Amino acid sequence: MVERATPWEEPRWRHALAGAVAAAVALGATELVAGALSGAPSLVQSIAAVVIDRAPIGVVRAAIGAFGTRDKPTLVAGVVVLSLLIGAGL
């Protein structure tokens, strides 16, 4: 008979993967709602806007200098990656 591992004995990567997938589904659901409803804001875009508003002007200028016109897509990608890492518990 094969013994099953208890949740505490399973590898940590499974739990991290489950958390990252849950975060991705949550982000996807909010983007779906934002696309379906005209007045609903995108969660990722809203977080990126808050980061831009609260960042010191020197950091904003440095990001624009480093990334040029790709600064906002880079910030959005960073928000998504950070959300997945938080979901994974890393």
C-alpha positions as CSV (number, residue, x, y, z in Angstrom):
1,M,0.0,0.0,0.0
2,V,1.3,3.5,-0.9
3,E,1.2,6.0,1.9
4,R,0.2,9.5,1.1
5,A,2.1,12.4,2.5
6,T,0.3,14.8,4.8
7,P,0.0,18.4,3.7
8,W,3.0,19.3,6.0
9,E,5.2,16.6,4.4
10,E,4.5,17.6,0.8
11,P,7.2,19.6,-1.0
12,R,7.0,23.4,-0.5
13,W,7.1,24.0,-4.3
14,R,3.6,22.6,-4.6
15,H,2.2,25.1,-2.1
16,A,4.1,27.9,-3.8
17,L,2.9,26.9,-7.2
18,A,-0.7,26.7,-5.9
19,G,-0.4,30.2,-4.5
20,A,1.1,31.6,-7.7
21,V,-1.7,30.0,-9.7
22,A,-4.3,31.4,-7.4
23,A,-2.8,34.9,-7.7
24,A,-2.8,34.5,-11.5
25,V,-6.4,33.5,-11.6
26,A,-7.4,36.4,-9.3
27,L,-5.5,38.9,-11.6
28,G,-7.1,37.3,-14.6
29,A,-10.5,37.5,-13.2
30,T,-10.1,41.2,-12.3
31,E,-8.8,41.9,-15.8
32,L,-11.8,40.1,-17.3
33,V,-14.2,42.1,-15.2
34,A,-12.4,45.3,-16.1
35,G,-12.7,44.4,-19.8
36,A,-16.3,43.4,-19.6
37,L,-17.5,46.4,-17.6
38,S,-16.8,49.9,-19.0
39,G,-16.5,51.6,-15.6
40,A,-14.5,48.9,-13.8
41,P,-10.8,49.8,-13.4
42,S,-8.1,47.3,-14.0
43,L,-6.5,46.2,-10.7
44,V,-3.0,45.9,-12.3
45,Q,-3.3,49.4,-13.9
46,S,-4.6,50.8,-10.7
47,I,-1.7,49.5,-8.7
48,A,0.8,50.7,-11.3
49,A,-0.8,54.2,-11.1
50,V,-0.5,54.3,-7.3
51,V,3.2,53.3,-7.6
52,I,3.8,56.1,-10.1
53,D,2.0,58.6,-8.0
54,R,3.8,57.7,-4.8
55,A,7.3,57.2,-6.2
56,P,9.8,60.0,-5.8
57,I,10.1,62.1,-8.9
58,G,13.8,61.1,-9.2
59,V,12.8,57.5,-9.4
60,V,10.1,58.2,-12.0
61,R,12.6,60.2,-14.1
62,A,15.2,57.4,-13.8
63,A,12.7,54.8,-14.9
64,I,11.7,56.9,-17.9
65,G,15.3,57.5,-18.8
66,A,16.1,53.7,-18.5
67,F,13.0,52.3,-20.2
68,G,11.9,55.2,-22.4
69,T,8.4,54.7,-23.8
70,R,8.4,51.2,-22.3
71,D,8.3,52.4,-18.7
72,K,4.6,51.7,-18.1
73,P,4.5,48.2,-19.7
74,T,7.6,47.4,-17.6
75,L,5.9,48.6,-14.5
76,V,2.8,46.6,-15.2
77,A,4.9,43.5,-15.8
78,G,6.7,44.1,-12.5
79,V,3.3,44.4,-10.7
80,V,2.2,41.1,-12.2
81,V,5.5,39.3,-11.3
82,L,5.5,40.7,-7.8
83,S,1.8,39.6,-7.3
84,L,2.7,36.1,-8.4
85,L,5.7,36.0,-6.0
86,I,3.5,37.2,-3.2
87,G,0.9,34.6,-4.0
88,A,3.6,32.0,-4.0
89,G,4.7,33.2,-0.6
90,L,8.3,33.9,-1.7
